Amino acid sequence: MKTTATLKEQVNSLPELPGVYQYFNVLDEIIYVGKAKNLKKRVSSYFNKNHEKGKTNVLVKNIASLNT
């Protein structure tokens, strides 16, 4: 499992290019797959703001690692 600091470093190092991303929980199970025109902007948006939807809050709390 990656720490929050490692996850933050990984998000900061993402390219500003189109791509697909996957979020994993602590059991290393895929909990979300998404695509973006700008990976860095899209993935960082999950961690940089409060989400009004409950399901998005639950998703963000369960992210242990990501893969692009």
Secondary structure, DSSP 8 states (H G I E B T S, - for coil): ---HHHHHHHHHT--SS-EEEEEE-TTS-EEEEEEESSHHHHHHHHHSS--SSHHHHHHHHH--EEE-
